[in-house]
Amino acid sequence: MQSIYAFVQSENTDLGKEEKFLSSSMENMYNLYLTLLALLVEVQKMAEEQSSLSQKKYLATKEEKNPKRKFIENAVLQKLVNDTVLPEKLKNRNVSWELDEEYVKIIYKAIIESDLYKNYMQTDAQSFKDDRNLMLDLYQQVIAPNEKLYEYIEDKKLTWVDDLPLVNTLLMKMIKKLKPEAPDDYFHPSLFKDEDDKLFASLLFKKTILNNEKIQQAIEGKTPNWDTDRIAELDSILLKMAICEFLKFPSIPVKVTINEYLEIAKEYSTPKSSIFINGILDKLVKEYQANNSLNKSGRGLM
């Protein structure tokens, strides 16, 4: 959607250049995931450093001389700290918190000041389940909503703000399903399910643009109360992408397409856009079904 919007707005004729940016932005989503994994590692290291510093104080208290290591030894954090795959991936993708340590400090401070952390540290008992639940709660309630972290992500990469909800959801899902016997590469799922998954975005982008005139004709006449040039640019793009899926992607069920674009419209367009888009798509589906032009097969028939 964003790539098509950028292509249209710039009146660009270099389809390959925008397609390259689309591919790059998808790869950068994985960099965001690695960045957030690395943040948890840096938080654990900071906790370790602070513990060592407190022990070296000249007038250290009894608690400072023998600090609790419960958070430092948290099973989820230890799994990440001892992850042999992560350092190589961070190096290869040039992902590091080295120059942004102030943000690590902000997150660490927010964690140790939270009631979640304080309640966790009050007991000596430590179980894998408790450790996992703490990290889930901390991530959901302390880390993910942190405004300073959001600002950092927003400044770091243009496309990351839109990727953040999906990446946060993935990371929490990985923590929630983590087991003590998880393999070394557990935190490193593939960005794409398979090659077809990777190819889909590129094909949708190209086919929507290359079939623009035909799709535009399909929209005309379905908006009796609207001139086509009065339709919001974003709504127009979402309509064209949905129609492209109807006509050019036989394996995608109609209901899946409609639901997907209604959700995107709610997120990115005007409050009434989803109702407007739903009305037009519903008319088109009935028309396509009447003249047998949907051409759905396999899973697309569902």
C-alpha positions in Angstrom: 0.0 0.0 0.0 2.7 2.5 1.0 4.8 1.6 -2.0 1.9 2.1 -4.4 1.0 5.3 -2.7 4.6 6.6 -3.0 4.7 5.5 -6.7 1.5 7.4 -7.5 2.4 10.5 -5.5 5.8 10.9 -7.1 4.4 10.2 -10.6 7.4 7.9 -10.9 7.7 5.7 -13.9 10.5 3.6 -12.5 8.6 0.5 -11.3 11.8 -1.4 -10.5 13.1 1.3 -8.2 10.0 1.3 -6.0 9.8 -2.5 -6.1 13.4 -2.5 -4.7 12.4 -0.2 -1.9 9.4 -2.5 -1.1 11.8 -5.4 -0.8 14.2 -3.4 1.3 11.5 -2.3 3.6 10.4 -5.9 4.2 13.9 -6.9 5.1 14.2 -3.9 7.4 11.2 -5.3 9.3 13.4 -8.2 10.3 16.1 -5.8 11.4 13.5 -4.2 13.8 12.8 -7.6 15.3 16.6 -8.2 15.8 16.9 -4.7 17.3 14.3 -5.5 19.9 15.8 -8.8 20.7 19.2 -7.1 21.1 17.5 -4.5 23.4 16.6 -7.3 25.9 20.1 -8.6 25.8 21.5 -5.1 26.5 19.0 -4.7 29.4 20.3 -7.9 31.0 23.9 -6.8 30.6 23.1 -3.4 32.2 21.5 -5.2 35.1 24.7 -7.3 35.4 26.9 -4.2 35.3 24.8 -2.3 37.9 25.0 -5.3 40.2 28.8 -5.4 39.9 29.1 -1.7 40.5 26.9 -1.8 43.6 29.1 -4.5 45.1 32.2 -2.4 44.6 30.8 0.6 46.5 33.1 1.7 49.3 30.2 2.0 51.7 28.0 -0.7 50.2 25.1 -1.9 52.2 24.5 -5.6 53.0 22.0 -5.8 50.1 24.4 -4.1 47.7 27.2 -6.4 48.6 25.0 -9.4 48.0 22.5 -8.3 45.4 19.7 -10.6 44.1 20.6 -12.0 40.7 17.1 -13.2 40.0 16.4 -10.8 37.1 19.9 -11.2 35.7 19.4 -14.9 35.7 15.9 -14.8 34.3 15.6 -17.8 32.0 14.3 -15.8 29.0 17.1 -13.3 29.2 19.6 -16.0 29.7 18.3 -17.7 26.6 18.9 -14.6 24.6 22.3 -13.8 26.2 23.5 -17.3 25.3 22.0 -17.2 21.8 24.8 -18.2 19.5 22.9 -17.2 16.4 22.0 -13.6 17.4 25.4 -12.0 17.5 26.2 -13.1 14.0 22.9 -11.8 12.6 23.3 -8.5 14.4 26.8 -8.1 12.9 25.7 -9.1 9.4 22.8 -6.7 9.4 24.8 -3.9 11.2 22.3 -3.8 14.1 23.7 -2.4 17.4 22.8 -0.4 20.5 26.4 0.7 21.0 25.7 4.3 20.0 22.3 4.4 21.6 23.0 3.3 25.1 20.9 6.1 26.6 17.7 4.3 25.3 18.8 1.1 27.0 19.2 3.0 30.2 15.7 4.4 29.8 14.2 1.0 29.3 16.2 -0.5 32.2 15.1 2.3 34.5 11.5 1.9 33.6 11.8 -1.9 34.3 13.3 -1.7 37.7 10.9 1.1 38.8 7.9 -1.0 37.7 5.7 -2.9 40.2 6.1 -6.0 38.0 9.9 -6.0 38.6 9.6 -5.1 42.3 7.0 -7.9 43.0 9.1 -10.4 41.0 12.3 -9.5 43.0 10.6 -9.8 46.4 10.6 -13.6 46.3 13.6 -15.9 46.2 11.8 -18.7 44.3 12.5 -18.8 40.6 10.8 -20.9 38.0 10.9 -21.0 34.2 7.2 -20.2 34.1 7.6 -17.2 36.4 10.5 -15.9 34.4 8.6 -16.2 31.2 5.5 -14.5 32.6 7.6 -11.6 33.9 9.2 -11.0 30.5 5.8 -11.2 28.8 4.3 -8.7 31.2 7.3 -6.4 31.1 7.4 -6.3 27.4 3.6 -5.7 27.0 3.2 -3.2 29.8 6.6 -1.5 30.2 8.8 -1.9 27.1 6.4 -1.8 24.1 4.4 1.3 25.3 7.5 3.3 26.2 7.3 6.6 24.4 11.1 7.2 24.2 11.6 3.8 22.6 8.8 4.6 20.1 10.6 7.9 19.3 13.8 6.1 18.8 12.2 3.6 16.4 10.4 6.4 14.5 13.7 8.3 14.0 15.8 5.2 13.2 13.9 3.9 10.1 10.9 5.4 8.2 9.0 2.2 7.8 9.6 0.8 11.4 6.6 2.6 13.0 4.2 0.7 10.8 6.1 -2.5 11.4 6.2 -2.2 15.1 2.8 -3.6 16.1 3.4 -6.8 14.0 7.0 -7.2 15.3 5.9 -6.7 18.9 3.2 -9.3 18.5 5.8 -11.7 17.0 8.3 -11.2 19.8 5.7 -11.7 22.5 4.5 -14.8 20.7 8.0 -16.2 20.7 8.5 -15.5 24.4 5.1 -17.0 25.3 5.9 -20.2 23.5 9.5 -20.5 24.7 10.3 -23.8 26.5 13.4 -24.7 28.5 14.5 -27.1 25.8 14.1 -24.7 22.9 16.8 -25.0 20.2 19.6 -22.4 19.8 17.9 -20.8 16.8 14.5 -20.6 18.4 14.3 -16.8 18.3 15.1 -16.7 14.6 12.1 -17.7 12.5 12.2 -16.9 8.8 10.9 -13.6 7.7 8.9 -15.3 5.0 6.9 -18.5 5.2 8.3 -19.6 1.8 9.3 -18.1 -1.5 5.7 -17.7 -2.6 5.1 -15.6 0.5 8.0 -13.4 -0.4 6.9 -13.2 -4.0 3.3 -12.2 -3.2 4.1 -8.6 -2.1 6.1 -7.9 -5.2 3.4 -9.4 -7.5 0.6 -7.5 -5.8 2.5 -4.3 -6.1 3.3 -4.8 -9.8 -0.1 -6.2 -10.9 -2.0 -3.4 -9.1 0.0 -0.7 -10.9 0.2 -2.5 -14.3 -3.6 -3.1 -14.3 -4.5 0.3 -13.0 -6.6 1.4 -15.9 -8.7 -1.8 -16.0 -9.2 -1.7 -12.3 -10.1 2.0 -12.4 -12.9 1.1 -14.9 -14.2 -1.5 -12.5 -14.6 1.1 -9.8 -16.3 3.7 -12.0 -20.0 3.4 -11.9 -20.0 1.8 -8.4 -19.8 5.1 -6.6 -23.0 6.9 -7.6 -22.6 9.6 -4.9 -18.9 10.1 -5.6 -16.9 11.3 -8.6 -13.9 9.0 -9.0 -11.6 12.0 -8.5 -13.2 12.8 -5.2 -12.3 9.4 -3.7 -9.5 9.7 -1.1 -6.2 8.6 -2.7 -5.6 6.0 -0.1 -9.1 4.6 -0.4 -8.6 4.4 -4.1 -5.3 2.5 -3.7 -6.9 0.0 -1.2 -9.8 -0.6 -3.6 -7.5 -1.3 -6.5 -5.3 -3.7 -4.4 -8.4 -5.6 -3.3 -9.8 -5.8 -6.8 -6.4 -6.9 -8.0 -6.5 -9.8 -5.5 -10.1 -10.6 -6.7 -9.0 -10.9 -10.3 -5.3 -11.9 -10.3 -4.8 -14.1 -7.2 -7.0 -17.2 -7.6 -5.8 -18.8 -4.3 -6.9 -15.9 -2.0 -10.6 -16.3 -0.8 -12.8 -13.2 -1.4 -13.7 -12.9 2.3 -10.0 -12.9 3.2 -9.3 -10.1 0.8 -12.3 -8.0 2.0 -11.6 -8.4 5.7 -7.9 -7.6 5.1 -8.5 -4.3 3.3 -11.3 -3.2 5.7 -8.8 -3.6 8.6 -6.1 -1.6 6.7 -8.6 1.1 5.9 -9.6 1.4 9.6 -5.9 1.7 10.5 -4.7 4.1 7.9 -7.6 6.0 6.3 -10.7 8.0 7.3 -13.2 6.8 9.9 -15.8 6.1 7.2 -13.4 4.6 4.7 -14.0 1.0 5.7 -17.8 1.3 5.2 -17.2 3.0 1.8 -14.7 0.4 0.6 -16.9 -2.5 1.9 -19.9 -1.2 -0.1 -18.0 -1.0 -3.4 -16.2 -4.4 -3.0 -19.5 -6.0 -2.1 -21.1 -4.7 -5.4 -18.1 -5.8 -7.4 -18.1 -9.3 -5.9 -21.7 -9.8 -6.8 -21.0 -8.6 -10.3 -18.0 -10.9 -10.8 -19.9 -13.9 -9.4 -22.8 -13.1 -11.8 -20.5 -13.1 -14.9 -18.1 -15.8 -13.6 -15.0 -13.6 -13.7 -13.7 -14.2 -10.2 -11.6 -17.2 -11.3 -11.0 -18.6 -7.9 -9.5 -22.0 -7.3 -8.2 -24.2 -4.5 -8.1 -22.3 -1.2 -9.6 -19.3 -3.0 -12.9 -21.0 -3.2 -13.4 -21.0 0.5 
